[in-house]
């Protein structure tokens, strides 16, 4: 078997060769962190390359995702299904080794990273999920859930503001199985970070409530191993291991310099690296004894088999919990869940209650929560406004087996944390804030959409209808821009029935995130047939109709009631109209053309769109003979009714707009 430094040098060689062949990439971090990674992966990491989805594996996150060749090298060397050909195709189209690690491409990649700090946030979410799941399922004599979350991070991750949000919360929650390893190399793209990053990082993390293990030589195997052991021994606090490393370690002329950060080393320098490291093998060639030193398949399989034996014994002793654990880790809903949700939707329709859709959302949670033990979520310090606490909510800080997270004023961190919880598995996860502050969370929303994971985002106070707080809090463009995000389903409900359907669709979805937009103000109940209720799930449907309609009114959310009022007024004046409620344009766009044309037939060209937001995205539905009762300016501060009136959201204006098209 090869010595440990040789095993680490295999990472360095593969990383610099792949970056050189691609003529693009970041060799510095993989070369600098190779020794740390070798210790962690060979001595501590619990994983099985033969089954990358083993439920009780340790989670490993490379938050400084630009160093992706570190992860790809580790996966390849330790025996995952990532052949050398994929490393040779690094950063090439359709390879399993894209420039930054992407979830779903290569086995063993736990999350998409690259936007700095978000991998760290995902890791916090994974650690929350691990601890909560353990509290829900473990027994005094059996621990089904018992693993660590390890996250590598660099200077850039710690400069990003999201690192403060999530590490502060991780300390408050005392996530003892979260271990961060900081690549303290003092270099970023612009050079030596002392010109722009002079924080006392150790003191900062100690203030968060972390155990900080300082001044570890990241190239000293014994020191790194002792630090990881110390971190694992601390069960009450997350740990930060601060490793001093040399970026581009082994490069005589570029090691320790920004020139090794984000560009190939060059053939001449790579030759010198090989000489300095004593790596006398051609590009992409790894000796069999090195592969043997890295191969984790046998030990991983042994560990998993031991766990599966425990799982079997657990099933014999606790059959109900065993079945529930398997169901939840498979991401399947309870067998009778959809029927109970549909029953609730019918009951909601029968109640015919005027209600704010944020309150209707809470009512839906109260109805479905008891039947959905995997439901977990919280609010960014707006629980009393978002109405995300339901009757069965229990704070995970005081109730480890609970289901509610007080995220604090951390919108970005919250969104990225729930991404990590979803990726861990075993939960249906939501986070909530005002729609306006989706802006703070935007990149984490995009990451959920990019990964196609079913995170749920609850956004209340969805328009100028929040009134007196004014334009700083009144969303105008947010619904439209969320709808533009690929894979994101946006639901803007017009009443309690559509609110319940929105929750149902978000919970059954498996291939992407959902944003649920709810109102502050009360919304009238809309009468529907059974078929109309079913059609809500199609994203858009005919809510009111007439014989030979002359125009179509298209509305969402709080403006649907206004469309109904205009429809009634126009009918009294002898003008027939159709009202289309379109709670989700994204879902409507996926319907067959025949259905879409049945709702918006080409024969009716006169169309008026009514939404208290920007008009830009609506022209694809409205066509050329259209009018927009929308809001292409920022709002104003004042009582909600007066603000709506000021901007023309009234029956007279809608009626006049229809008449102008006929």
VOPA-454398 format. One record per residue (C-alpha): residue in three letters; chain; x, y, z. Coordinates in nm, 3 decimals, padded with zeros to 5 digits. Each point is the difference from the previous one (the first is absolute). Layout:
BEGIN
ALA	A	X	Y	Z
...
//
This chain:
BEGIN
UNK	A	00.000	00.000	00.000
UNK	A	00.121	00.351	-00.080
UNK	A	00.089	00.246	00.274
UNK	A	-00.252	00.269	00.087
UNK	A	00.185	00.284	-00.171
UNK	A	00.002	-00.199	-00.323
UNK	A	-00.373	-00.055	00.034
UNK	A	-00.046	00.376	00.039
UNK	A	00.230	00.066	-00.295
UNK	A	-00.233	-00.205	-00.219
UNK	A	-00.263	00.271	00.064
UNK	A	00.250	00.270	-00.092
UNK	A	00.105	-00.174	-00.320
UNK	A	-00.352	-00.074	-00.119
UNK	A	-00.114	00.353	00.083
UNK	A	00.279	00.183	-00.177
UNK	A	-00.017	-00.235	-00.301
UNK	A	-00.377	00.037	-00.040
UNK	A	00.016	00.378	00.026
UNK	A	00.285	00.008	-00.250
UNK	A	-00.185	-00.222	-00.248
UNK	A	-00.315	00.212	00.033
UNK	A	00.212	00.315	-00.023
UNK	A	-00.233	00.129	00.271
UNK	A	-00.057	-00.047	00.369
UNK	A	00.142	00.042	00.349
UNK	A	00.296	-00.221	00.092
UNK	A	00.109	00.194	00.308
UNK	A	-00.260	-00.110	00.256
UNK	A	00.010	-00.373	-00.087
UNK	A	00.378	00.000	00.024
UNK	A	-00.007	00.192	00.326
UNK	A	-00.272	-00.207	00.167
UNK	A	00.112	-00.342	-00.126
UNK	A	00.165	-00.101	00.328
UNK	A	-00.305	00.100	00.206
UNK	A	-00.232	-00.186	-00.236
UNK	A	00.214	-00.311	00.012
UNK	A	-00.021	-00.016	00.380
UNK	A	-00.373	00.063	00.010
UNK	A	-00.099	-00.239	-00.277
UNK	A	00.230	-00.286	00.092
UNK	A	-00.019	00.014	00.379
UNK	A	-00.333	00.155	00.097
UNK	A	-00.260	00.035	-00.274
UNK	A	-00.278	-00.258	00.023
UNK	A	-00.111	-00.067	-00.357
UNK	A	-00.044	-00.278	-00.252
UNK	A	00.102	00.070	-00.360
UNK	A	-00.209	-00.300	-00.107
UNK	A	-00.314	00.167	00.139
UNK	A	00.032	00.380	-00.009
UNK	A	-00.354	00.039	00.140
UNK	A	00.047	-00.206	00.316
UNK	A	-00.223	00.179	00.248
UNK	A	00.246	00.007	00.291
UNK	A	00.308	00.112	-00.192
UNK	A	00.195	00.303	00.112
UNK	A	-00.072	00.303	-00.216
UNK	A	00.298	00.172	-00.162
UNK	A	-00.043	00.345	-00.152
UNK	A	00.260	00.194	-00.195
UNK	A	-00.124	00.353	00.061
UNK	A	00.292	00.152	-00.190
UNK	A	-00.141	-00.173	-00.306
UNK	A	00.244	00.156	-00.246
UNK	A	00.243	-00.262	00.133
UNK	A	-00.221	-00.267	-00.153
UNK	A	00.288	-00.217	-00.117
UNK	A	00.070	-00.075	00.365
UNK	A	-00.342	-00.160	00.031
UNK	A	00.014	-00.174	-00.337
UNK	A	00.343	-00.143	00.084
UNK	A	-00.127	-00.126	00.335
UNK	A	-00.304	-00.164	-00.156
UNK	A	00.203	-00.161	-00.278
UNK	A	00.280	-00.125	00.223
UNK	A	-00.221	-00.139	00.276
UNK	A	-00.208	-00.209	-00.239
UNK	A	-00.311	00.192	-00.102
UNK	A	-00.136	-00.050	-00.350
UNK	A	00.202	00.287	-00.141
UNK	A	00.252	-00.146	-00.246
UNK	A	00.324	00.166	-00.103
UNK	A	-00.158	00.095	-00.333
UNK	A	-00.229	00.237	00.185
UNK	A	00.298	00.169	00.165
UNK	A	00.158	00.037	-00.343
UNK	A	-00.325	00.169	-00.109
UNK	A	00.009	00.249	00.286
UNK	A	-00.204	00.312	-00.082
UNK	A	-00.111	-00.142	-00.335
UNK	A	-00.357	-00.001	-00.127
UNK	A	-00.213	-00.287	00.137
UNK	A	00.277	-00.137	00.222
UNK	A	-00.067	-00.112	00.357
UNK	A	00.275	00.238	00.110
UNK	A	-00.129	00.354	-00.064
UNK	A	00.198	00.305	00.105
UNK	A	-00.171	00.013	00.339
UNK	A	-00.149	-00.305	00.175
UNK	A	-00.358	-00.046	-00.114
UNK	A	-00.251	-00.215	00.182
UNK	A	-00.125	-00.286	-00.215
UNK	A	00.299	-00.020	-00.234
UNK	A	00.259	-00.213	00.180
UNK	A	-00.085	-00.250	00.274
UNK	A	00.119	00.124	00.338
UNK	A	-00.057	00.370	-00.069
UNK	A	-00.232	00.097	00.284
UNK	A	-00.087	00.352	-00.119
UNK	A	00.075	00.255	-00.268
UNK	A	00.263	00.244	00.120
UNK	A	00.186	00.293	-00.147
UNK	A	-00.184	00.312	00.116
UNK	A	00.220	00.038	00.305
UNK	A	-00.141	-00.062	00.345
UNK	A	-00.304	-00.193	-00.116
UNK	A	00.161	-00.341	00.038
UNK	A	00.073	00.096	00.359
UNK	A	-00.367	00.095	00.040
UNK	A	-00.111	-00.328	-00.157
UNK	A	00.222	-00.183	00.247
UNK	A	-00.171	00.177	00.290
UNK	A	-00.332	-00.119	-00.142
UNK	A	00.130	-00.356	-00.031
UNK	A	00.118	00.008	00.361
UNK	A	-00.340	00.130	00.116
UNK	A	-00.168	-00.280	-00.197
UNK	A	00.231	-00.265	00.146
UNK	A	-00.057	00.107	00.357
UNK	A	-00.378	00.038	-00.038
UNK	A	-00.038	-00.332	-00.179
UNK	A	00.210	-00.169	00.267
UNK	A	-00.219	00.143	00.275
UNK	A	-00.312	-00.119	-00.181
UNK	A	00.113	-00.356	-00.071
UNK	A	00.290	-00.108	00.222
UNK	A	-00.068	-00.216	00.303
UNK	A	00.208	-00.034	00.315
UNK	A	00.132	-00.334	-00.126
UNK	A	00.012	00.076	-00.375
UNK	A	00.131	00.295	-00.199
UNK	A	-00.123	-00.013	-00.359
UNK	A	00.113	00.357	-00.064
UNK	A	00.352	00.076	00.118
UNK	A	00.225	00.179	-00.242
UNK	A	00.205	00.316	-00.037
UNK	A	-00.007	00.284	-00.251
UNK	A	00.340	00.120	-00.116
UNK	A	00.042	00.318	-00.201
UNK	A	00.313	00.140	-00.163
UNK	A	00.005	00.378	-00.034
UNK	A	00.239	00.271	-00.108
UNK	A	00.057	00.369	00.063
UNK	A	-00.265	00.091	-00.255
UNK	A	-00.269	-00.202	00.178
UNK	A	00.075	00.181	00.324
UNK	A	-00.003	00.343	-00.161
UNK	A	-00.350	-00.059	-00.136
UNK	A	-00.272	00.132	00.230
UNK	A	-00.192	-00.326	-00.011
UNK	A	00.280	-00.161	00.203
UNK	A	-00.088	00.227	00.291
UNK	A	-00.371	-00.076	-00.025
UNK	A	00.035	-00.377	00.003
UNK	A	00.299	-00.039	00.232
UNK	A	-00.168	00.223	00.257
UNK	A	-00.309	-00.222	-00.011
UNK	A	00.207	-00.321	00.004
UNK	A	00.167	00.115	00.321
UNK	A	-00.330	00.097	00.158
UNK	A	-00.144	-00.341	-00.083
UNK	A	00.311	-00.181	00.127
UNK	A	00.047	-00.221	-00.306
UNK	A	00.267	-00.227	00.144
UNK	A	00.030	-00.224	-00.305
UNK	A	00.082	00.287	-00.235
UNK	A	00.373	00.028	-00.068
UNK	A	00.137	00.279	-00.215
UNK	A	00.352	-00.012	-00.136
UNK	A	00.133	00.340	-00.100
UNK	A	00.266	00.016	-00.271
UNK	A	00.183	00.300	00.143
UNK	A	00.241	00.063	-00.287
UNK	A	-00.025	00.380	-00.003
UNK	A	-00.059	00.019	-00.376
UNK	A	-00.303	00.091	-00.210
UNK	A	-00.035	00.100	-00.364
UNK	A	00.131	00.350	00.056
UNK	A	00.305	-00.114	00.196
UNK	A	00.090	-00.002	00.367
UNK	A	-00.318	00.046	00.201
UNK	A	00.166	00.208	00.271
UNK	A	-00.092	00.301	-00.212
UNK	A	-00.374	-00.066	00.040
UNK	A	-00.053	-00.277	00.256
UNK	A	00.162	00.052	00.338
UNK	A	-00.275	-00.137	00.224
UNK	A	00.094	-00.194	00.310
UNK	A	-00.178	-00.306	-00.136
UNK	A	00.068	-00.213	00.305
UNK	A	-00.147	00.260	00.237
UNK	A	-00.295	00.045	-00.233
UNK	A	-00.089	-00.369	00.009
UNK	A	00.059	-00.025	00.372
UNK	A	-00.249	00.285	00.039
UNK	A	-00.250	-00.204	-00.202
UNK	A	00.038	-00.283	00.249
UNK	A	00.223	-00.228	-00.208
UNK	A	00.295	-00.205	00.117
UNK	A	00.297	00.148	-00.185
UNK	A	00.313	-00.207	-00.057
UNK	A	00.270	00.248	-00.097
UNK	A	00.326	00.002	-00.189
UNK	A	-00.003	-00.350	-00.146
UNK	A	00.267	-00.072	-00.259
UNK	A	-00.212	-00.123	-00.289
UNK	A	00.294	-00.194	-00.139
UNK	A	00.073	-00.184	00.325
UNK	A	-00.201	-00.321	-00.001
UNK	A	00.022	-00.063	00.373
UNK	A	-00.108	00.355	00.086
UNK	A	-00.298	-00.016	-00.237
UNK	A	-00.106	-00.340	00.131
UNK	A	00.019	00.115	00.362
UNK	A	-00.206	00.307	-00.083
UNK	A	-00.274	-00.206	-00.168
UNK	A	-00.005	-00.237	00.298
UNK	A	-00.035	00.298	00.234
UNK	A	-00.285	00.138	-00.209
UNK	A	-00.181	-00.333	00.000
UNK	A	00.032	-00.023	00.377
UNK	A	-00.187	00.330	00.048
UNK	A	-00.370	-00.084	-00.012
UNK	A	-00.146	00.327	00.127
UNK	A	00.148	00.246	-00.247
UNK	A	00.086	00.010	-00.368
UNK	A	00.374	00.005	-00.061
UNK	A	00.222	00.208	-00.225
UNK	A	00.343	-00.141	-00.081
UNK	A	00.226	00.278	-00.123
UNK	A	00.260	-00.151	-00.230
UNK	A	00.295	00.202	-00.123
UNK	A	00.076	-00.119	-00.353
UNK	A	00.195	00.104	-00.306
UNK	A	-00.217	00.056	-00.304
UNK	A	00.137	-00.194	-00.294
UNK	A	00.215	-00.212	00.234
UNK	A	00.283	-00.164	-00.192
UNK	A	00.028	00.268	-00.267
UNK	A	00.349	00.157	00.024
UNK	A	-00.090	00.328	-00.169
UNK	A	-00.375	00.034	00.055
UNK	A	-00.053	-00.161	00.341
UNK	A	-00.122	00.252	00.256
UNK	A	-00.098	00.247	-00.272
UNK	A	-00.324	00.108	-00.163
UNK	A	00.139	-00.121	-00.335
UNK	A	-00.086	-00.356	00.109
UNK	A	-00.354	00.088	00.103
UNK	A	-00.204	00.015	-00.317
UNK	A	00.213	-00.093	-00.300
UNK	A	00.194	-00.302	-00.129
UNK	A	00.354	-00.024	00.129
UNK	A	00.144	-00.052	-00.349
UNK	A	00.194	-00.297	-00.134
UNK	A	00.338	00.123	00.116
UNK	A	-00.116	00.063	00.355
UNK	A	-00.182	-00.335	00.012
UNK	A	00.330	-00.170	-00.091
UNK	A	00.164	00.176	00.293
UNK	A	-00.284	-00.102	00.233
UNK	A	00.046	-00.364	-00.098
UNK	A	00.368	00.026	00.080
UNK	A	-00.056	00.171	00.333
UNK	A	-00.270	-00.245	00.112
UNK	A	00.181	-00.304	-00.135
UNK	A	-00.302	-00.086	-00.213
UNK	A	00.161	-00.173	-00.299
UNK	A	-00.318	-00.101	-00.182
UNK	A	-00.150	00.136	-00.324
UNK	A	-00.317	00.212	00.009
UNK	A	-00.306	-00.186	00.131
UNK	A	00.200	-00.311	00.085
UNK	A	-00.033	-00.125	00.359
UNK	A	00.191	-00.311	00.114
UNK	A	-00.207	-00.294	00.120
UNK	A	00.153	00.014	00.346
UNK	A	-00.126	00.359	00.032
UNK	A	-00.348	-00.104	-00.107
UNK	A	00.019	-00.280	00.254
UNK	A	00.092	00.250	00.271
UNK	A	-00.304	00.211	-00.084
UNK	A	-00.261	-00.269	-00.072
UNK	A	-00.281	00.043	00.253
UNK	A	-00.245	-00.248	-00.148
UNK	A	00.074	-00.296	00.225
UNK	A	00.010	00.194	00.326
UNK	A	-00.301	00.207	-00.109
UNK	A	-00.200	-00.309	-00.084
UNK	A	00.091	-00.154	00.336
UNK	A	-00.117	00.310	00.185
UNK	A	-00.322	00.016	-00.196
UNK	A	-00.071	-00.370	00.053
UNK	A	00.047	00.043	00.374
UNK	A	-00.246	00.290	-00.010
UNK	A	-00.247	-00.204	-00.208
UNK	A	00.015	-00.280	00.257
UNK	A	-00.087	00.258	00.263
UNK	A	-00.278	00.130	-00.225
UNK	A	-00.141	-00.352	-00.023
UNK	A	00.012	-00.042	00.376
UNK	A	-00.164	00.340	00.038
UNK	A	-00.277	-00.115	-00.233
UNK	A	-00.063	-00.309	00.209
UNK	A	-00.021	00.199	00.321
UNK	A	-00.161	00.318	-00.131
UNK	A	-00.189	-00.098	-00.318
UNK	A	-00.211	00.315	-00.025
UNK	A	00.295	00.239	00.036
UNK	A	00.203	-00.217	-00.238
UNK	A	-00.261	00.027	-00.274
UNK	A	-00.031	00.372	00.061
UNK	A	00.377	00.050	-00.023
UNK	A	00.020	-00.185	-00.332
UNK	A	-00.295	00.196	-00.139
UNK	A	00.145	00.334	00.095
UNK	A	00.350	-00.073	-00.126
UNK	A	-00.156	-00.113	-00.330
UNK	A	-00.173	00.339	-00.024
UNK	A	-00.346	-00.154	-00.022
UNK	A	-00.309	00.162	00.150
UNK	A	-00.221	-00.194	00.246
UNK	A	-00.236	-00.238	-00.176
UNK	A	-00.319	00.185	00.087
UNK	A	00.144	00.349	-00.009
UNK	A	-00.133	00.118	-00.337
UNK	A	-00.350	-00.114	00.083
UNK	A	00.003	00.190	00.328
UNK	A	00.127	00.313	-00.178
UNK	A	-00.272	-00.026	-00.262
UNK	A	-00.259	-00.042	00.274
UNK	A	00.134	00.315	00.166
UNK	A	-00.019	00.191	-00.329
UNK	A	-00.367	-00.097	-00.039
UNK	A	-00.072	00.104	00.358
UNK	A	00.174	00.331	-00.059
UNK	A	-00.212	00.060	-00.307
UNK	A	-00.315	-00.074	00.198
UNK	A	00.094	00.249	00.272
UNK	A	-00.006	00.290	-00.251
UNK	A	00.204	00.215	00.237
UNK	A	00.149	00.340	-00.080
UNK	A	00.353	-00.023	00.131
UNK	A	00.353	00.124	-00.060
UNK	A	00.183	-00.265	-00.197
UNK	A	00.285	00.005	00.256
UNK	A	-00.258	-00.107	00.260
UNK	A	-00.141	-00.254	-00.243
UNK	A	00.356	-00.133	-00.033
UNK	A	00.023	-00.042	00.376
UNK	A	-00.337	-00.175	00.002
UNK	A	00.131	-00.238	-00.265
UNK	A	00.306	-00.072	00.213
UNK	A	-00.222	-00.071	00.299
UNK	A	-00.199	-00.245	-00.211
UNK	A	00.284	-00.182	-00.175
UNK	A	00.275	00.027	00.262
UNK	A	-00.123	-00.280	00.228
UNK	A	-00.001	-00.239	-00.298
UNK	A	00.349	00.100	-00.116
UNK	A	00.262	-00.073	00.268
UNK	A	00.281	00.090	-00.240
UNK	A	-00.119	00.360	-00.025
UNK	A	00.254	00.242	00.145
UNK	A	00.051	00.369	-00.058
UNK	A	00.007	00.345	00.142
UNK	A	00.007	00.370	-00.057
UNK	A	00.268	00.267	-00.020
UNK	A	-00.126	00.178	00.313
UNK	A	-00.346	00.057	-00.145
UNK	A	-00.193	-00.293	00.141
UNK	A	-00.280	00.222	00.127
UNK	A	-00.037	00.162	-00.342
UNK	A	00.075	-00.295	-00.228
UNK	A	-00.225	-00.220	00.219
UNK	A	00.228	-00.299	-00.046
UNK	A	-00.033	-00.128	00.356
UNK	A	-00.282	-00.254	00.012
UNK	A	-00.164	-00.177	00.290
UNK	A	00.249	-00.289	00.002
UNK	A	00.316	00.211	-00.035
UNK	A	00.285	-00.076	00.239
UNK	A	00.325	00.196	00.003
UNK	A	00.297	-00.226	-00.076
UNK	A	00.222	00.188	00.244
UNK	A	-00.209	-00.095	00.301
UNK	A	-00.156	-00.313	-00.154
UNK	A	00.273	-00.188	-00.194
UNK	A	-00.263	-00.217	-00.170
UNK	A	-00.203	00.307	-00.094
UNK	A	-00.099	00.149	-00.332
UNK	A	00.041	00.378	00.020
UNK	A	00.311	00.213	-00.050
UNK	A	00.027	00.357	00.120
UNK	A	00.238	00.117	-00.272
UNK	A	00.031	00.356	00.125
UNK	A	00.051	00.287	-00.245
UNK	A	00.201	-00.216	-00.239
UNK	A	-00.193	-00.026	-00.328
UNK	A	00.293	-00.110	-00.218
UNK	A	00.129	-00.240	00.262
UNK	A	-00.347	-00.144	00.054
UNK	A	-00.053	-00.074	-00.368
UNK	A	00.340	-00.168	-00.035
UNK	A	-00.045	-00.194	00.325
UNK	A	-00.331	-00.147	-00.113
UNK	A	00.173	-00.103	-00.324
UNK	A	00.243	-00.199	00.213
UNK	A	-00.282	-00.156	00.201
UNK	A	-00.176	-00.111	-00.317
UNK	A	00.325	-00.143	-00.138
UNK	A	00.061	-00.193	00.320
UNK	A	-00.334	-00.176	-00.037
UNK	A	-00.280	-00.095	00.232
UNK	A	-00.181	00.335	00.005
UNK	A	-00.241	00.227	-00.182
UNK	A	00.148	00.339	00.073
UNK	A	-00.126	00.358	-00.023
UNK	A	00.131	00.346	00.084
UNK	A	-00.198	00.323	00.018
UNK	A	00.041	00.376	-00.024
UNK	A	-00.166	00.296	-00.173
UNK	A	-00.002	-00.026	-00.380
UNK	A	00.207	00.318	-00.016
UNK	A	00.282	-00.172	00.187
UNK	A	00.021	-00.286	-00.244
UNK	A	00.260	00.239	-00.142
UNK	A	00.230	-00.073	00.294
UNK	A	-00.043	-00.374	-00.062
UNK	A	00.011	00.012	-00.379
UNK	A	00.315	-00.197	-00.073
UNK	A	-00.100	-00.285	00.230
UNK	A	-00.338	-00.014	-00.175
UNK	A	00.188	-00.025	-00.328
UNK	A	00.219	-00.279	00.137
UNK	A	-00.308	-00.199	00.099
UNK	A	-00.136	00.046	-00.351
UNK	A	00.334	-00.094	-00.154
UNK	A	00.014	-00.320	00.206
UNK	A	-00.370	-00.072	-00.062
UNK	A	-00.064	-00.065	00.368
UNK	A	-00.347	00.047	00.156
UNK	A	00.073	00.273	00.253
UNK	A	-00.311	00.205	00.086
UNK	A	00.014	00.376	00.043
UNK	A	-00.291	00.180	00.164
UNK	A	-00.017	00.369	-00.089
UNK	A	-00.274	00.208	00.162
UNK	A	-00.094	00.367	-00.035
UNK	A	00.009	-00.054	-00.373
UNK	A	-00.093	00.344	-00.138
UNK	A	-00.072	00.365	00.068
UNK	A	-00.281	-00.146	00.210
UNK	A	00.231	00.005	00.300
UNK	A	-00.062	00.374	00.001
UNK	A	00.160	00.234	00.250
UNK	A	00.345	-00.159	00.007
UNK	A	00.044	00.154	-00.341
UNK	A	00.208	-00.070	-00.310
UNK	A	00.300	-00.138	00.189
UNK	A	-00.223	-00.290	00.101
UNK	A	-00.242	-00.010	-00.293
UNK	A	00.106	-00.255	-00.262
UNK	A	-00.049	00.104	-00.359
UNK	A	00.236	-00.200	-00.223
UNK	A	00.061	-00.299	00.231
UNK	A	-00.281	-00.230	-00.117
UNK	A	00.095	00.060	-00.363
UNK	A	00.369	-00.067	00.050
UNK	A	-00.066	-00.314	00.203
UNK	A	-00.218	-00.125	-00.285
UNK	A	00.290	00.056	-00.238
UNK	A	00.226	-00.237	00.196
UNK	A	00.026	-00.339	-00.174
UNK	A	-00.148	-00.286	00.206
UNK	A	-00.161	00.234	00.254
UNK	A	-00.376	-00.038	00.039
UNK	A	-00.165	00.319	00.128
UNK	A	-00.352	-00.018	00.147
UNK	A	-00.199	00.315	00.077
UNK	A	-00.330	-00.103	00.153
UNK	A	-00.323	00.200	-00.024
UNK	A	-00.179	-00.156	00.298
UNK	A	00.016	-00.277	00.259
UNK	A	-00.072	-00.275	-00.252
UNK	A	00.281	00.100	-00.233
UNK	A	00.225	00.040	00.306
UNK	A	-00.062	-00.360	00.102
UNK	A	00.059	-00.123	-00.355
UNK	A	00.325	00.197	-00.010
UNK	A	00.123	-00.184	00.307
UNK	A	-00.109	-00.333	-00.143
UNK	A	00.187	00.058	-00.326
UNK	A	00.315	00.114	00.179
UNK	A	-00.003	-00.306	00.226
UNK	A	-00.053	-00.255	-00.277
UNK	A	00.262	00.158	-00.226
UNK	A	00.334	-00.183	-00.025
UNK	A	00.177	00.172	-00.288
UNK	A	00.045	00.358	00.117
UNK	A	-00.074	00.268	00.258
UNK	A	-00.326	00.188	00.049
UNK	A	-00.069	00.357	00.106
UNK	A	-00.337	00.053	00.167
UNK	A	-00.114	00.364	-00.006
UNK	A	-00.261	00.101	00.256
UNK	A	-00.181	00.324	00.082
UNK	A	-00.010	00.206	00.314
UNK	A	-00.355	00.119	-00.065
UNK	A	-00.323	-00.199	-00.001
UNK	A	-00.108	-00.155	-00.333
UNK	A	-00.354	-00.103	-00.092
UNK	A	-00.088	-00.363	-00.056
UNK	A	-00.067	-00.094	-00.362
UNK	A	-00.278	-00.244	-00.088
UNK	A	00.115	-00.296	-00.210
UNK	A	-00.123	-00.326	-00.140
UNK	A	00.176	-00.324	00.082
UNK	A	00.170	00.011	-00.341
UNK	A	00.123	00.353	00.058
UNK	A	00.153	-00.106	00.329
UNK	A	00.180	-00.282	-00.182
UNK	A	00.119	00.242	-00.268
UNK	A	00.176	00.223	00.253
UNK	A	00.281	-00.256	-00.009
UNK	A	00.054	00.085	-00.368
UNK	A	00.121	00.348	00.091
UNK	A	-00.274	00.191	-00.182
UNK	A	-00.369	-00.062	-00.056
UNK	A	-00.328	00.164	-00.089
UNK	A	-00.154	00.131	00.321
UNK	A	-00.298	00.187	-00.152
UNK	A	-00.132	-00.016	-00.352
UNK	A	-00.277	00.125	-00.223
UNK	A	-00.159	-00.090	-00.330
UNK	A	00.221	00.127	-00.281
UNK	A	00.238	00.205	00.218
UNK	A	00.131	00.313	-00.165
UNK	A	00.307	00.037	00.221
UNK	A	00.207	-00.194	00.252
UNK	A	00.104	00.131	00.340
UNK	A	00.317	-00.174	00.124
UNK	A	00.081	00.049	00.368
UNK	A	00.192	-00.149	00.289
UNK	A	-00.011	00.016	00.376
UNK	A	-00.174	00.296	00.161
UNK	A	-00.094	00.141	-00.341
UNK	A	-00.225	-00.293	-00.092
UNK	A	-00.274	00.147	00.217
UNK	A	00.032	00.325	-00.193
UNK	A	-00.033	-00.189	-00.329
UNK	A	-00.319	-00.165	00.125
UNK	A	-00.143	00.341	00.096
UNK	A	00.081	00.138	-00.346
UNK	A	-00.148	-00.310	-00.165
UNK	A	-00.325	00.056	00.189
UNK	A	-00.010	00.372	-00.082
UNK	A	00.072	-00.060	-00.368
UNK	A	-00.274	-00.264	-00.017
UNK	A	-00.246	00.257	00.138
UNK	A	00.100	00.225	-00.290
UNK	A	-00.048	-00.276	-00.256
UNK	A	00.370	-00.087	-00.049
UNK	A	00.084	-00.365	00.049
UNK	A	00.340	-00.099	00.137
UNK	A	00.195	-00.302	00.116
UNK	A	00.203	00.011	00.323
UNK	A	00.315	-00.213	00.010
UNK	A	00.170	-00.053	00.333
UNK	A	00.364	-00.086	-00.059
UNK	A	00.161	-00.085	00.334
UNK	A	00.306	-00.153	-00.167
UNK	A	00.115	00.104	-00.344
UNK	A	00.287	-00.251	00.027
UNK	A	-00.235	-00.294	00.046
UNK	A	-00.245	00.133	-00.261
UNK	A	00.282	00.017	-00.256
UNK	A	00.064	-00.373	00.046
UNK	A	-00.357	-00.096	-00.088
UNK	A	-00.083	-00.143	-00.344
UNK	A	-00.065	00.261	-00.265
UNK	A	-00.358	-00.120	-00.034
UNK	A	-00.068	00.085	00.364
UNK	A	00.175	00.336	-00.016
UNK	A	-00.203	00.094	-00.308
UNK	A	-00.321	-00.108	00.170
UNK	A	00.073	00.253	00.275
UNK	A	00.141	00.275	-00.223
UNK	A	-00.146	-00.061	-00.347
UNK	A	00.156	00.188	-00.286
UNK	A	-00.348	00.104	-00.115
UNK	A	-00.027	00.241	00.297
UNK	A	00.271	00.257	-00.057
UNK	A	-00.117	00.274	00.238
UNK	A	00.172	-00.069	00.331
UNK	A	00.063	00.193	00.320
UNK	A	00.258	-00.115	00.253
UNK	A	-00.048	00.102	00.364
UNK	A	00.288	-00.047	00.242
UNK	A	00.153	00.236	00.254
UNK	A	00.346	-00.047	-00.144
UNK	A	00.203	00.069	-00.312
UNK	A	-00.164	-00.071	-00.332
UNK	A	00.298	-00.135	-00.197
UNK	A	-00.062	-00.372	00.033
UNK	A	-00.367	00.018	-00.088
UNK	A	00.016	00.092	-00.368
UNK	A	00.054	-00.363	-00.102
UNK	A	-00.354	-00.069	00.128
UNK	A	-00.158	00.332	-00.089
UNK	A	00.106	00.045	-00.361
UNK	A	-00.008	00.323	-00.199
UNK	A	-00.361	00.102	00.066
UNK	A	00.043	00.035	00.373
UNK	A	00.005	00.233	00.295
UNK	A	00.200	-00.029	00.319
UNK	A	-00.140	00.092	00.339
UNK	A	00.338	-00.057	00.157
UNK	A	00.263	00.193	00.191
UNK	A	00.312	00.105	-00.192
UNK	A	00.113	00.245	00.265
UNK	A	00.085	-00.042	00.366
UNK	A	-00.281	00.025	00.252
UNK	A	-00.093	00.265	00.254
UNK	A	-00.045	00.006	00.375
UNK	A	-00.361	00.021	00.119
UNK	A	-00.300	-00.209	00.101
UNK	A	-00.029	-00.296	-00.236
UNK	A	-00.338	00.093	-00.143
UNK	A	00.116	00.351	-00.081
UNK	A	00.321	-00.128	-00.159
UNK	A	-00.192	-00.241	-00.222
UNK	A	-00.238	00.279	-00.100
UNK	A	00.289	00.236	-00.070
UNK	A	00.151	-00.245	-00.249
UNK	A	-00.325	-00.074	-00.180
UNK	A	-00.084	-00.337	00.152
UNK	A	-00.372	00.063	00.004
UNK	A	-00.304	-00.123	-00.186
UNK	A	-00.052	00.316	-00.205
UNK	A	00.352	-00.011	-00.143
UNK	A	-00.021	-00.368	-00.093
UNK	A	-00.341	00.049	-00.162
UNK	A	00.130	00.297	-00.199
UNK	A	00.306	-00.197	-00.112
UNK	A	-00.222	-00.278	-00.135
UNK	A	-00.219	00.251	-00.183
UNK	A	00.304	00.164	-00.157
UNK	A	00.088	-00.330	-00.172
UNK	A	-00.346	-00.068	-00.148
//
